[in-house]
Amino acid sequence: MRGTVLLLGDTGKVGTAVKAALGPRVTVVGANTRTLDASDLSAVEALVDQVRPDAIVNCAAFMGVDNCEKEPERAFRMNVMMPRLLAQKSDRMGSTLVHFSSESVFSGKKRDFHGESDTPDPINVYGLVRRQNF
Ligand SMILES: NC(=O)c1ccc[n+]([C@@H]2O[C@H](COP(=O)([O-])OP(=O)(O)OC[C@H]3O[C@@H](n4cnc5c(N)ncnc54)[C@H](OP(=O)(O)O)[C@@H]3O)[C@@H](O)[C@H]2O)c1
């Protein structure tokens, strides 16, 4: 792969692994809480417009079941509206978007492995906001 990748959440567990996996021909522009408030949609939009990446990898999320129960609005902005904005921007720019969801979109009641086509049945705010349909 070559080109410019905007890596949101580059200091997190998944972001660190993604950064290590991208080859030397990729220019990585990273963002984390020290450089961006990703719950501020205008700030995210301005960053995307400035970088004009070939691909966006979104490893930034408002994490934690308890956190999302306490701050559902922030959870919605960060885990639904922000990825939705990334999808819209990527679509308009013709760039690729990579986004990670969570197994928490499922209730855990199924007695078998889940597949991508399984219908989400979240049981808490965290699972609800990770169930993205955009
Ligand atoms: N880890 C796993 O095993 C796993 C499994 C399945 C899916 N996922 C998904 O992968 C994604 C990343 O998970 P993770 O485990 O890597 O999370 P993590 O370790 O908590 O990392 C989160 C990253 O997002 C950044 N971030 C958080 N809030 C931000 C904000 N308001 N503005 C800007 N940056 C912000 C953090 O920056 P700071 O470092 O500055 O705080 C950090 O770089 C999530 O969508 C998660 O559901 C992870």
Ligand as a Chemical Component Dictionary entry (heavy atoms), coordinates in Angstrom:
data_LIG
# 
_chem_comp.id                   LIG 
_chem_comp.type                 NON-POLYMER 
_chem_comp.pdbx_formal_charge   0 
_chem_comp.three_letter_code    LIG 
# 
loop_
_chem_comp_atom.comp_id 
_chem_comp_atom.atom_id 
_chem_comp_atom.alt_atom_id 
_chem_comp_atom.type_symbol 
_chem_comp_atom.charge 
_chem_comp_atom.model_Cartn_x 
_chem_comp_atom.model_Cartn_y 
_chem_comp_atom.model_Cartn_z 
_chem_comp_atom.pdbx_ordinal 
LIG N1  N1  N 0  -8.723  -3.867 21.585 1  
LIG C1  C1  C 0  -9.450  -4.851 21.086 2  
LIG O1  O1  O 0  -9.191  -6.062 21.345 3  
LIG C2  C2  C 0  -10.611 -4.590 20.147 4  
LIG C3  C3  C 0  -11.400 -5.646 19.728 5  
LIG C4  C4  C 0  -12.469 -5.405 18.866 6  
LIG C5  C5  C 0  -12.733 -4.121 18.415 7  
LIG N2  N2  N 1  -11.962 -3.103 18.859 8  
LIG C6  C6  C 0  -12.296 -1.767 18.382 9  
LIG O2  O2  O 0  -11.142 -1.076 17.915 10 
LIG C7  C7  C 0  -11.272 0.315  18.206 11 
LIG C8  C8  C 0  -10.071 0.779  19.038 12 
LIG O3  O3  O 0  -10.032 0.010  20.241 13 
LIG P1  P1  P 0  -8.734  0.040  21.186 14 
LIG O4  O4  O 0  -8.844  -1.162 22.047 15 
LIG O5  O5  O -1 -7.494  0.274  20.380 16 
LIG O6  O6  O 0  -9.032  1.349  22.083 17 
LIG P2  P2  P 0  -7.994  2.161  22.990 18 
LIG O7  O7  O 0  -6.774  1.352  23.268 19 
LIG O8  O8  O 0  -8.783  2.701  24.139 20 
LIG O9  O9  O 0  -7.542  3.369  22.049 21 
LIG C9  C9  C 0  -8.426  4.414  21.749 22 
LIG C10 C10 C 0  -7.704  5.427  20.880 23 
LIG O10 O10 O 0  -8.641  6.457  20.564 24 
LIG C11 C11 C 0  -8.116  7.715  20.977 25 
LIG N3  N3  N 0  -9.226  8.535  21.433 26 
LIG C12 C12 C 0  -10.171 8.232  22.368 27 
LIG N4  N4  N 0  -11.021 9.260  22.515 28 
LIG C13 C13 C 0  -10.598 10.227 21.663 29 
LIG C14 C14 C 0  -11.055 11.543 21.368 30 
LIG N5  N5  N 0  -12.131 12.089 21.964 31 
LIG N6  N6  N 0  -10.363 12.264 20.449 32 
LIG C15 C15 C 0  -9.276  11.747 19.825 33 
LIG N7  N7  N 0  -8.804  10.513 20.060 34 
LIG C16 C16 C 0  -9.462  9.764  20.966 35 
LIG C17 C17 C 0  -7.148  7.388  22.124 36 
LIG O11 O11 O 0  -6.210  8.446  22.270 37 
LIG P3  P3  P 0  -5.337  8.601  23.639 38 
LIG O12 O12 O 0  -4.273  7.523  23.579 39 
LIG O13 O13 O 0  -4.774  9.967  23.535 40 
LIG O14 O14 O 0  -6.305  8.423  24.801 41 
LIG C18 C18 C 0  -6.518  6.106  21.567 42 
LIG O15 O15 O 0  -5.529  6.417  20.607 43 
LIG C19 C19 C 0  -12.603 0.477  18.956 44 
LIG O16 O16 O 0  -13.589 0.815  18.009 45 
LIG C20 C20 C 0  -12.856 -0.917 19.513 46 
LIG O17 O17 O 0  -14.217 -1.200 19.730 47 
LIG C21 C21 C 0  -10.915 -3.304 19.707 48 
# 
loop_
_chem_comp_bond.comp_id 
_chem_comp_bond.atom_id_1 
_chem_comp_bond.atom_id_2 
_chem_comp_bond.value_order 
_chem_comp_bond.pdbx_ordinal 
LIG N1  C1  SING 1  
LIG C1  O1  DOUB 2  
LIG C1  C2  SING 3  
LIG C2  C3  SING 4  
LIG C2  C21 DOUB 5  
LIG C3  C4  DOUB 6  
LIG C4  C5  SING 7  
LIG C5  N2  DOUB 8  
LIG N2  C6  SING 9  
LIG N2  C21 SING 10 
LIG C6  O2  SING 11 
LIG C6  C20 SING 12 
LIG O2  C7  SING 13 
LIG C7  C8  SING 14 
LIG C7  C19 SING 15 
LIG C8  O3  SING 16 
LIG O3  P1  SING 17 
LIG P1  O4  DOUB 18 
LIG P1  O5  SING 19 
LIG P1  O6  SING 20 
LIG O6  P2  SING 21 
LIG P2  O7  DOUB 22 
LIG P2  O8  SING 23 
LIG P2  O9  SING 24 
LIG O9  C9  SING 25 
LIG C9  C10 SING 26 
LIG C10 O10 SING 27 
LIG C10 C18 SING 28 
LIG O10 C11 SING 29 
LIG C11 N3  SING 30 
LIG C11 C17 SING 31 
LIG N3  C12 SING 32 
LIG N3  C16 SING 33 
LIG C12 N4  DOUB 34 
LIG N4  C13 SING 35 
LIG C13 C14 SING 36 
LIG C13 C16 DOUB 37 
LIG C14 N5  SING 38 
LIG C14 N6  DOUB 39 
LIG N6  C15 SING 40 
LIG C15 N7  DOUB 41 
LIG N7  C16 SING 42 
LIG C17 O11 SING 43 
LIG C17 C18 SING 44 
LIG O11 P3  SING 45 
LIG P3  O12 DOUB 46 
LIG P3  O13 SING 47 
LIG P3  O14 SING 48 
LIG C18 O15 SING 49 
LIG C19 O16 SING 50 
LIG C19 C20 SING 51 
LIG C20 O17 SING 52 
# 
